[in-house]
Amino acid sequence: MLVLEAKLKGKTEQYSLIDEAIRTALFVRNKALRLWIDVKGSDKYDLNKHCAVLAKEFDFAKKLNSTARQSSAERSWSAISRYFDNCKKKVSGKKGYPKFKKRGHSVEYKQSGWKLSEDRKHITLTDGFKIGRLKLVGSRDLNFYQIEQIKRVRLVKRADGYYAQFCVDVDRREEVPPFKTTIGLDVGLNYFYTDSNGQTIENPRSLRKSERQLKKLQRKVSKRKKGSANRRKAVKRLARKHLQVSRQRKDFAIKTARCVVRSNDLIAYEDLQVCNMIKNHKLAKSISDASWSMFRGWVEYFGKVFGKVTVAVPPQYTSQNCSTCGTLVKKALSERTHQCSHCGTVLDRDHNAALNILAIGLNRVGHTQISTPVESSTSAS
């Protein structure tokens, strides 16, 4: 599935109608969750059937397209199923019991309730809210795909405007020549990552660099009177700055992951439990700013796109064991140099960990499997 995004340009009245559709979708989602809580044994199909009952009971719910109501119920069920999965897996800590939401940011249509123009530069929303025709602004050309391939259309509200996301049913594959190289990655805070070749990538620290501006904008929000127009304007400026930081973080993760995956046939990395690591309040902000989980997700995604091997290895003792002889050399977190008294190896702590990660990754998948995806794709062509 490929997600293409374009910004929506329209009138103020149309934006207000989109907000109303988003609130209605949130209402249906919460009502579906209420049904599951009140009626024991309710399943996914019961939640979908309840959408028709809500449409008969509430006139504003009837305005929303039937497939959009079903999508809202499916969102509720996805939260429920995730809770059940965490219980079955016996995940430590909170299991993520589904909660009611106060704010919504998107409404999702399936293959009805919308229509694209012939030049694919405008979209018309045709449900009961009568949002009408909106202009699509973006660099992605929808003419490359058939209308039947667009399975869902999602309207998203962000701090800097409204966007349309098109979920296109395509299998994205790109053929790249095999480099016959392998790499191990050790993510950190001093450097974003250190690889098994000893090379490092600087940590962008997007939040830290913008923290002074964020604090200034936050003070302006606090000084404005609650409910005033000036406070709403200050809140929007603060939200746009937060959005800019999140986009910088995402852009860095995507570009770095793509470069790493394209230039190596096997990528090994640590299977870190970031949700547990951020419980350390002294490092929580820096760990969240580094966005290791996002980087890992894009590495795995590009691994499928380019047909490369990606393997997550357990992080235990990767920094403590010697990469040359395997001797356990205990070190505090503040010690940044690995010195082995047994074989005399002296390495940077992160470089030593990256070598251990690569060795574990190779043992897990086997040396003969490194070029298998690439060779199979080239032979098929």
HELIX and SHEET records of a PDB file:
HELIX    1   1 THR A   12  ASP A   38  1                                  27    
HELIX    2   2 LYS A   44  GLU A   57  1                                  14    
HELIX    3   3 ASP A   59  LYS A   63  1                                   5    
HELIX    4   4 SER A   66  LYS A   89  1                                  24    
HELIX    5   5 LEU A  142  PHE A  144  5                                   3    
HELIX    6   6 ILE A  147  GLN A  149  5                                   3    
HELIX    7   7 SER A  206  LYS A  223  1                                  18    
HELIX    8   8 ALA A  229  ARG A  262  1                                  34    
HELIX    9   9 VAL A  274  MET A  277  1                                   4    
HELIX   10  10 ALA A  284  ALA A  290  1                                   7    
HELIX   11  11 TRP A  292  PHE A  306  1                                  15    
HELIX   12  12 ARG A  349  VAL A  365  1                                  17    
HELIX   13  13 HIS A  367  GLN A  369  5                                   3    
HELIX   14  14 THR A  372  ALA A  380  1                                   9    
SHEET    1   A 7 SER A 106  TYR A 109  0                                        
SHEET    2   A 7 ILE A 150  ARG A 158 -1                                        
SHEET    3   A 7 GLY A 161  VAL A 168 -1                                        
SHEET    4   A 7 LEU A   2  LYS A   9 -1                                        
SHEET    5   A 7 GLY A 132  VAL A 137 -1                                        
SHEET    6   A 7 HIS A 122  LEU A 125 -1                                        
SHEET    7   A 7 TRP A 114  LEU A 116 -1                                        
SHEET    1   B 5 THR A 200  GLU A 202  0                                        
SHEET    2   B 5 TYR A 191  ASP A 195 -1                                        
SHEET    3   B 5 THR A 182  VAL A 187 -1                                        
SHEET    4   B 5 LEU A 266  GLU A 270  1                                        
SHEET    5   B 5 VAL A 309  VAL A 313  1                                        
SHEET    1   C 2 THR A 337  GLN A 339  0                                        
SHEET    2   C 2 VAL A 346  ASP A 348 -1                                        
END                                                                             
